[in-house]
Amino acid sequence: MTKHTFLTLMLLGFLLPMQAQIETITQVIEPALLECRYKWVQKTDTLGTGIAVDTMVLRIGKNVSQSYPQSTFFGDSLVNTPNGGELFSKLFDAALGDTTGTIPMPMSRIINEYHYKNYPKGKLTTWAPRATVYQIEEDYEKQAWTLVDDSVKTVFGYKCQLATCTFRGRTYKAWYTTQLPYSEGPWKFNGLPGLITEVYDTKNHYHFTLVSLKQNNVTPVCFYNIRSELQPEVEKIDRITFLKQRGEFLLDYNKQYDYMETDYHEH
């Protein structure tokens, strides 16, 4: 048996118990009309020499949408298996020694947050499972977009138009298509007259590009109740306080980059 085959079989062995456990922590909110996946690239230092790459999942329903990094879901699901700690260690060791690129690290590559737009109605809820699981609730509002006339670009085969906005400390450019009439986008982006296919800040610290679409047999829009059994009640926290706590983490570990929302520096 080749090393590649062995690693693949080992990964499948981890995924089977994970799937069973995912079902126990899943609350279906509503059917999904569309599932989008975006390549998410983040600069990890001010020189732009380091990057982190992940896949952002966007699942859109009639009333609610959810958005989360694929690596976060993988790692959180793994830890929530009956023997999660042991499986995590084995998969970590396997990924560390893997030269085939088939074994992912069982942890978040960028952030570990799940965003739910219009859930509950009129609110945007962020579920942030860390050592302590936090729930952040804010008003669900669209960005103040400015549409750019005579701008055309093709993204993922769709004719797109350009829009710009300033949102919580960063200025963004977004390409959207009216061929997919969903006023949605990755992360917290929304409010354009069509699906956002590409969006990035003007410093290009964060960049999302659509890489796949699924319109049939889509997984429902779900709430994943990921938390430790040792924390039966989730801690609710306001957005600015949460960001300030994360900002202290950056200082403690001398990180040379900042979060997407930088307006916490103003408070």
Disulfide bonds with the S-S distance in Angstrom:
none
